[in-house]
Amino acid sequence: MKARYPARYDGPLLTCCTGCGNSLGIRQVKSGHIRLHVVHEMPESKQVELGQHKMDEKLKQYRESINNIDAALVFMLAERFKVTQAVGEYKAKNSLPPADGAREKEQIARLRQLASDANLDPEFSEKFLRFIIDEVIRHHERIRGKAD
C-alpha cells in the first residue's frame, strides 16, 4: 500500500507576536519548498506586563508554531521518503546493496556540521539521522526482496 501525503499544508497563519509583520505557519511555495515562520521572542523594548489572558494567548501562539513546525517536519520527511523509495528501486534494479556506509558517514558528518551551525546538538542530529537512515535501509531491503 502506497502512503498518501497532502499536496500542501493548509494550517492557520498567525501574526507574529512582536507585531513585526511576519506570519506564523507554513505554506508550500512550490513542490518540495516550504516557507516556515515561527513565534520569536519579543524584544525587551516591546515587553509589557502580561496578564493571564495575554499569557495564555502567547502560549497558544507558541503551541501553534510548534504544531506548524511538526507539520513541516512530517511533510519534509514524506518528501524525503518519496526520494529514498526511488533510490531503493534504482538500487534493486541495478543490483546495488541497500546500505552505503560511505554515503551514510558523509551524510552524518554533513548533518552534524549543519546542526552545529544552527546551534543544535550535533549528537541529537546524528541520532535523528541514524534513525531515518536505518528506516530507509529497511525499506531498501524490502524493495530488494521484492525484486529478487
C-alpha positions in Angstrom: 0.0 0.0 0.0 1.4 3.4 -1.0 1.2 6.2 1.5 -0.6 9.3 0.5 0.7 12.7 1.6 -1.0 16.0 1.5 -0.1 18.1 -1.5 0.2 21.1 0.8 -0.3 22.1 4.4 -3.3 24.4 5.0 -2.8 25.2 8.7 -3.6 28.6 10.1 -1.4 31.7 9.6 -1.0 33.9 12.6 0.6 37.3 13.1 4.0 37.3 14.7 3.9 38.0 18.5 6.1 41.1 18.1 4.0 42.8 15.5 6.9 42.7 13.0 4.6 41.6 10.2 5.9 38.1 10.0 3.3 35.4 9.7 3.4 32.1 11.5 2.8 28.8 9.9 3.9 27.1 6.7 2.9 27.2 3.1 4.2 25.1 0.3 5.7 27.6 -2.1 6.2 25.0 -4.8 6.8 21.3 -4.8 9.4 20.4 -2.3 9.8 24.0 -1.0 8.3 25.2 2.3 8.2 28.6 3.9 8.2 28.5 7.7 7.8 31.3 10.2 7.7 30.8 13.9 7.0 32.9 17.0 10.2 34.5 18.3 11.0 36.3 21.5 9.6 39.8 21.9 12.4 42.4 22.1 12.8 43.8 25.7 11.8 47.2 24.4 8.4 45.8 23.4 7.8 43.6 26.5 5.0 44.6 28.8 3.4 43.1 31.9 1.2 40.3 30.6 -2.0 39.3 32.4 -3.2 35.7 32.4 -5.3 36.2 29.3 -2.4 37.6 27.3 0.0 35.0 28.7 -2.4 32.2 27.6 -2.6 33.8 24.1 1.3 33.9 23.9 1.4 30.2 24.9 -1.3 29.4 22.3 0.9 31.2 19.7 3.9 29.2 20.7 1.9 26.0 20.5 0.6 26.9 17.1 4.2 27.4 16.0 5.2 24.0 17.3 2.2 22.4 15.5 3.2 24.1 12.3 6.8 23.1 12.6 5.7 19.5 13.4 3.6 19.5 10.2 6.5 20.9 8.2 8.8 18.1 9.6 6.2 15.4 8.6 5.8 16.9 5.1 9.6 17.1 4.6 10.1 13.5 5.8 7.3 12.4 3.5 9.1 14.1 0.6 12.4 12.6 1.7 11.0 9.1 1.8 9.5 9.5 -1.7 13.0 10.1 -3.0 14.6 7.3 -1.0 11.9 5.0 -2.3 13.1 5.8 -5.9 16.7 5.3 -4.7 15.7 1.9 -3.3 14.0 0.9 -6.6 17.1 2.1 -8.6 19.4 0.1 -6.3 17.3 -3.1 -6.6 17.1 -2.8 -10.4 20.9 -2.3 -10.6 21.9 -4.9 -8.0 23.3 -2.4 -5.6 23.4 -3.1 -1.9 20.7 -1.4 0.2 23.2 0.3 2.5 26.1 2.5 1.5 28.4 3.1 4.6 30.5 5.8 2.9 27.4 7.8 2.0 26.0 7.4 5.5 29.2 8.7 7.0 29.2 11.7 4.6 25.5 12.4 5.5 26.1 12.2 9.2 29.2 14.5 9.1 27.3 17.0 6.9 24.3 17.0 9.2 26.4 17.3 12.3 28.0 20.4 10.8 24.6 21.9 9.9 23.4 21.2 13.4 26.4 22.9 14.9 25.9 25.9 12.6 22.3 26.0 13.7 23.1 25.8 17.5 21.5 22.3 17.6 23.2 19.5 19.5 25.2 17.5 16.8 24.7 14.3 18.8 20.9 14.7 18.7 21.0 15.4 14.9 23.2 12.3 14.4 20.8 10.1 16.3 17.8 11.6 14.4 19.5 10.9 11.0 20.7 7.5 12.1 17.1 6.6 12.9 16.0 7.8 9.4 18.9 6.0 7.7 18.0 2.7 9.4 14.4 3.0 8.3 15.5 3.8 4.7 17.8 0.7 4.7 14.9 -1.4 5.9 12.7 -0.1 3.0 15.6 -0.7 0.5 15.9 -4.3 1.8 12.2 -4.8 1.4 12.3 -3.4 -2.1 15.3 -5.6 -3.0 13.5 -8.7 -1.6 10.5 -8.0 -3.9 12.9 -7.6 -6.9 14.6 -11.0 -6.3 
